[in-house]
Amino acid sequence: MKQAEIKLAETTINSKKVYSGSLIHAFKDKVRLPDGRQSVREWIDHPGASAVLPVFGNGEVQLIRQFRYPLKQTFLEVPAGKIDEGEEPLVTAKRELEEESGIRAKSWAPLGKFHPCIGYTNEVIYLYVAWDLEVAESKTDQDEFVAQVKMPFANAVEKVLRGSISDGKTITTIFRAANWWKKNKPFPVSNL
């Protein structure tokens, strides 16, 4: 840890699991602050996730529309899902792309990772762009209902800029993919 980070670091005095679910676990920790005082930190342990933006040869991308219960509304998102125990993030991305979109990809590029909610969870989402696509059969989980939505890559970027795409992982994946695409040009995508 760098000297500046050490001066800001909080140390755990004790940690208590207050909820254990099938996906997340919630903790209430007592911590020592950098100035020696004590405080409480509540946080959620999450296994992490992967997200992918599939790009077709004609410049269209495939997103999904899905109802999200906590906000009681439907969102336009990139295919994504949680990392299973012992699974590599790319394996998760490939599995989720096929499950949610019915697509397999021959070419993949990592776009890095991001931390969606640093104030209350340790979740990390690994981001990818995929191309050289082939349509397979969608295999969504029994309790998961999604609709596939194709649109030009540029329209997805515009939807982010207008605010009609508001999901953090989707915004980050689309912008990072657009930036990666402009630099690497694996094949031409018009209006990007």
C-alpha positions in Angstrom: 0.0 0.0 0.0 1.3 3.5 -0.9 2.0 5.9 2.0 -1.1 8.1 1.0 -3.3 5.0 1.1 -2.0 3.9 4.5 -2.9 7.3 6.0 -6.5 6.7 4.8 -6.9 3.0 5.6 -9.5 1.7 8.0 -8.7 -1.5 9.9 -11.3 -4.2 10.9 -11.7 -4.7 14.7 -14.4 -7.3 14.3 -16.8 -8.5 11.6 -20.3 -9.9 12.1 -22.3 -11.6 9.3 -25.9 -10.3 9.7 -27.4 -12.0 6.6 -26.5 -15.0 4.5 -28.3 -15.4 1.2 -27.9 -17.5 -1.9 -26.2 -14.6 -3.8 -25.1 -12.0 -1.2 -24.0 -11.9 2.4 -24.3 -8.8 4.5 -21.8 -7.8 7.2 -21.6 -5.2 10.0 -18.0 -4.5 10.9 -16.5 -2.4 13.6 -13.5 -0.5 12.2 -10.7 1.7 13.5 -10.4 4.9 11.5 -7.1 6.5 10.5 -7.3 9.0 13.5 -7.8 6.1 16.0 -11.5 6.5 16.5 -14.0 3.6 15.9 -16.9 3.4 13.6 -19.3 0.9 12.0 -19.3 -0.2 8.3 -22.1 -2.2 6.8 -21.3 -3.9 3.6 -22.3 -6.7 1.2 -20.1 -9.5 0.0 -20.7 -10.3 -3.7 -19.1 -13.0 -5.8 -18.5 -10.7 -8.7 -19.9 -10.7 -12.2 -19.0 -10.5 -15.9 -20.7 -8.4 -18.6 -20.3 -8.4 -22.4 -21.3 -6.3 -25.4 -21.7 -8.5 -28.5 -21.1 -6.8 -31.8 -22.4 -8.2 -35.1 -20.6 -7.8 -38.4 -23.1 -5.2 -39.6 -22.4 -2.9 -36.6 -25.4 -3.9 -34.5 -25.1 -4.8 -30.8 -27.3 -7.2 -28.9 -28.7 -5.9 -25.5 -31.3 -7.5 -23.3 -34.4 -6.0 -21.7 -35.0 -7.3 -18.2 -37.2 -6.4 -15.2 -35.2 -5.6 -12.1 -37.2 -6.2 -8.9 -35.4 -3.7 -6.5 -36.4 -0.8 -8.8 -39.6 -2.4 -10.1 -38.8 -1.5 -13.7 -37.4 -2.9 -16.9 -33.9 -1.9 -18.0 -32.0 -2.2 -21.2 -28.7 -4.0 -20.4 -25.7 -5.8 -21.7 -25.8 -9.6 -21.1 -24.2 -10.2 -17.7 -24.3 -12.5 -14.7 -22.6 -13.5 -11.5 -19.3 -15.5 -11.4 -19.8 -19.0 -10.1 -17.4 -20.3 -7.5 -14.1 -21.1 -9.0 -15.1 -19.8 -12.4 -12.9 -17.4 -14.5 -14.6 -14.1 -15.5 -14.3 -14.8 -19.2 -16.0 -18.2 -18.8 -18.8 -16.4 -17.0 -19.1 -13.9 -19.8 -19.3 -16.6 -22.4 -21.9 -18.6 -20.4 -24.0 -15.5 -19.8 -23.9 -14.4 -23.4 -25.2 -17.7 -24.6 -27.8 -18.0 -21.8 -29.2 -14.5 -22.1 -28.7 -13.8 -25.8 -28.4 -17.2 -27.5 -25.1 -16.0 -29.0 -21.6 -17.5 -29.1 -18.6 -15.5 -30.0 -15.3 -16.5 -31.5 -13.4 -13.2 -30.7 -13.2 -11.6 -27.3 -11.4 -8.6 -25.8 -11.3 -7.7 -22.2 -12.3 -4.1 -21.3 -11.1 -4.1 -17.7 -13.2 -4.2 -14.6 -15.1 -1.8 -12.5 -16.6 -1.5 -9.0 -20.3 -0.5 -9.3 -21.1 0.4 -5.7 -17.9 1.1 -3.7 -19.8 2.5 -0.7 -21.5 -0.8 0.3 -20.2 -3.8 -1.7 -17.0 -5.5 -2.8 -18.6 -6.5 -6.1 -16.3 -6.4 -9.2 -17.7 -6.6 -12.7 -15.3 -7.8 -15.5 -16.2 -6.3 -18.9 -15.8 -7.7 -22.4 -16.6 -7.0 -26.0 -17.3 -9.9 -28.3 -17.6 -10.3 -32.1 -17.5 -13.0 -34.8 -20.9 -14.0 -33.5 -23.0 -17.1 -34.2 -26.6 -17.5 -33.1 -27.2 -20.4 -30.7 -30.1 -21.2 -28.5 -31.0 -19.0 -25.5 -30.8 -20.9 -22.2 -32.0 -18.5 -19.6 -32.3 -19.7 -16.0 -35.8 -20.9 -14.9 -36.5 -17.7 -12.9 -35.0 -15.3 -15.5 -37.0 -13.6 -18.3 -35.3 -11.4 -20.9 -36.0 -10.0 -24.3 -33.2 -9.6 -26.8 -32.9 -6.1 -28.4 -30.6 -5.5 -31.4 -29.6 -1.9 -32.5 -26.8 -0.1 -34.2 -23.7 0.4 -31.9 -24.1 4.2 -32.3 -27.7 4.0 -31.1 -26.6 2.2 -27.9 -24.1 5.0 -27.3 -26.8 7.6 -27.9 -29.2 5.9 -25.5 -26.5 6.1 -22.8 -25.9 9.8 -23.5 -29.7 10.6 -23.4 -30.1 8.6 -20.2 -32.5 6.0 -21.5 -29.8 3.4 -20.6 -29.1 4.0 -16.9 -27.6 0.7 -15.7 -24.0 1.3 -14.5 -22.5 -1.9 -15.9 -24.1 -1.3 -19.3 -23.0 2.3 -19.5 -19.4 1.4 -18.6 -19.3 -1.6 -21.0 -20.8 0.4 -24.0 -18.4 3.3 -23.5 -15.3 1.2 -23.0 -16.3 -1.0 -25.9 -16.8 2.0 -28.2 -13.4 3.4 -27.1 -11.7 0.0 -27.6 -13.4 -0.4 -31.0 -12.2 3.0 -32.3 -8.6 2.1 -31.3 -8.5 -1.5 -32.5 -10.9 -1.5 -35.5 -11.3 -5.4 -35.7 -13.8 -4.7 -38.5 -15.6 -1.5 -39.6 -18.6 -0.3 -37.6 -20.3 2.6 -39.2 -21.4 5.7 -37.3 -19.3 4.9 -34.2 
